[in-house]
Amino acid sequence: MIFKVFYQESKAEVPVRECTQSLYMKADSEREVRLNLKDKPYNIEFVQKLEGAFLEYEQNHHSFELEQ
């Protein structure tokens, strides 16, 4: 499954919507995504599972690159 992760660069700063970034990750579950990112300094706001038309849209209209 492919997940889109919305996050802030730093856990120390107050989240600001305009500074939210995103990345894409292949994993079996949301928990696996969070475990893979736990060593990063990210403040994860939301993890969204992408499938069907949503996944197709992201692949075609955004800078879609899977994180390892």
Secondary structure, DSSP 4 states (H G I P E B T S, - for coil): -EEEEEEES-SSSPP-GGG-EEEEEE-SSHHHHHHHHTTS--EEEEEEEE-HHHHHHHHHHS---EE-
